[in-house]
Amino acid sequence: MKIRVAARGSKLSLAQVKVVTDYLNSQGIETQLVEVKTRADLFSTAPLHKLGKGVFEKEVNEVVLRGGADLAVHSMKDLSSEMANELEILAMPKREVPLDSLVGKYELERLEPGSKVGTGSIRRKNLLKFLRPDLNVVDIRGNVDTRLSKLNSGQYDALILAEAGLRRLGITASRFTLSPLDFTPEPNQGIIAIVGHKDNTRLREILKELNHKETMEEARAERAVVKLVGGGCHSPLGVLFKKEGSKLEGIATYSDGSKKVTVTHSDSGVPEVVGEALARKLLKEMKNEGIIP
């Protein structure tokens, strides 16, 4: 049996694919990579928010829909809530550390005024502007290696990157993880999503042991917040849930750059219901602060 796996060709994407193919190979299953170029790869210098939704996922999923691959592997945070009806997330491996990290020589509070900090995320930009309005926050695109080379050449004083990506790539650069209360991560950060046809029960069964129940519950709760508040990689919304015993412990943050609202919520039960409760708390505080009417 051979399983064809569709994914982008970036180093980080391939590191995520390896998590899946290593598992499949351990089950005695041969795998084949189907590399896909996406709009985000073709327009690698354009700001992400200008490329629209689904820039990292659409073309990859279409390969599965056309029968050119059996599975698609994505960063869960890049998956929109509007997948084709025929497709479904079949499994999620255990989540990597979901936090943001400041990459550079100094911690955030020790950066000198005017220091140039690179990020391509509106959420991270707004949080930086709120916490350190004296910094020079500059847009940056490109893969992790490209960004790190710009940091090392002195074009930037620091970068903000996902700790999960740095770990998956084995990068040991000097860095400081950021508190989720200050820098609540992007929803579903650190999670790998394995997508396939809904009716492919054989693949679902094969992936059953790789699927991590707590990670899937965290992902479901976080996506429930996004559904109510609105979010994704083009939004200043941060959401993080952690399964602790029977409870889901959640943090949600929204910042427009001049104001920042952070709320927490803890409860057991259906992840979507817990997520919706956190979302309602956040929306209430956003209204109180005048961020929304």
ZIHU-V471382 format. One record per backbone hydrogen bond with DSSP energy under -0.5 kcal/mol. CO is the residue of the C=O (numbers start at 1). NH is the residue of the N-H. If there is no record, write none. Layout:
BEGIN
co:CO nh:NH
co:CO nh:NH
END
This chain:
BEGIN
co:1 nh:30
co:2 nh:4
co:3 nh:32
co:4 nh:6
co:4 nh:70
co:4 nh:71
co:5 nh:34
co:6 nh:73
co:7 nh:36
co:10 nh:14
co:11 nh:15
co:12 nh:16
co:13 nh:17
co:14 nh:18
co:15 nh:19
co:16 nh:20
co:17 nh:21
co:18 nh:22
co:19 nh:23
co:20 nh:24
co:21 nh:25
co:22 nh:26
co:23 nh:27
co:24 nh:27
co:24 nh:29
co:25 nh:28
co:30 nh:3
co:32 nh:5
co:33 nh:35
co:34 nh:7
co:36 nh:9
co:38 nh:42
co:39 nh:43
co:41 nh:44
co:43 nh:46
co:47 nh:50
co:48 nh:51
co:48 nh:52
co:52 nh:55
co:54 nh:57
co:54 nh:58
co:55 nh:40
co:57 nh:61
co:58 nh:62
co:59 nh:63
co:60 nh:64
co:61 nh:65
co:62 nh:66
co:63 nh:68
co:63 nh:69
co:64 nh:67
co:71 nh:6
co:72 nh:195
co:74 nh:76
co:74 nh:193
co:75 nh:78
co:76 nh:79
co:81 nh:83
co:84 nh:87
co:86 nh:198
co:88 nh:90
co:88 nh:196
co:91 nh:194
co:92 nh:212
co:99 nh:163
co:100 nh:178
co:101 nh:103
co:101 nh:161
co:102 nh:104
co:102 nh:176
co:103 nh:159
co:107 nh:110
co:107 nh:111
co:108 nh:111
co:112 nh:115
co:115 nh:117
co:115 nh:136
co:116 nh:157
co:116 nh:158
co:117 nh:138
co:118 nh:160
co:121 nh:125
co:122 nh:126
co:123 nh:127
co:124 nh:128
co:125 nh:129
co:126 nh:130
co:127 nh:131
co:128 nh:132
co:132 nh:135
co:134 nh:114
co:135 nh:137
co:136 nh:117
co:136 nh:138
co:138 nh:119
co:143 nh:147
co:144 nh:148
co:145 nh:149
co:146 nh:150
co:147 nh:151
co:148 nh:152
co:149 nh:153
co:150 nh:155
co:150 nh:156
co:151 nh:154
co:157 nh:105
co:158 nh:118
co:159 nh:103
co:159 nh:161
co:161 nh:101
co:162 nh:166
co:163 nh:167
co:164 nh:168
co:165 nh:169
co:166 nh:171
co:167 nh:170
co:174 nh:104
co:176 nh:102
co:179 nh:182
co:179 nh:183
co:185 nh:239
co:186 nh:189
co:188 nh:77
co:188 nh:191
co:190 nh:96
co:191 nh:76
co:193 nh:74
co:193 nh:195
co:194 nh:90
co:194 nh:91
co:195 nh:72
co:196 nh:88
co:197 nh:200
co:199 nh:201
co:200 nh:204
co:201 nh:205
co:202 nh:206
co:203 nh:207
co:205 nh:208
co:207 nh:210
co:207 nh:211
co:211 nh:213
co:212 nh:216
co:213 nh:217
co:214 nh:218
co:215 nh:219
co:216 nh:220
co:217 nh:221
co:218 nh:222
co:219 nh:223
co:220 nh:224
co:221 nh:225
co:222 nh:226
co:223 nh:227
co:224 nh:228
co:225 nh:229
co:226 nh:230
co:232 nh:235
co:233 nh:122
co:235 nh:123
co:236 nh:255
co:238 nh:253
co:240 nh:251
co:242 nh:244
co:242 nh:249
co:243 nh:245
co:244 nh:247
co:247 nh:244
co:247 nh:249
co:248 nh:250
co:248 nh:267
co:249 nh:242
co:250 nh:265
co:251 nh:240
co:252 nh:263
co:253 nh:238
co:254 nh:261
co:259 nh:256
co:259 nh:257
co:261 nh:254
co:263 nh:252
co:265 nh:250
co:267 nh:248
co:270 nh:273
co:270 nh:274
co:271 nh:275
co:272 nh:276
co:273 nh:277
co:274 nh:278
co:275 nh:279
co:276 nh:280
co:277 nh:281
co:278 nh:282
co:279 nh:283
co:280 nh:284
co:281 nh:285
co:282 nh:286
co:283 nh:287
co:284 nh:288
co:285 nh:289
co:286 nh:291
co:286 nh:292
co:287 nh:290
END
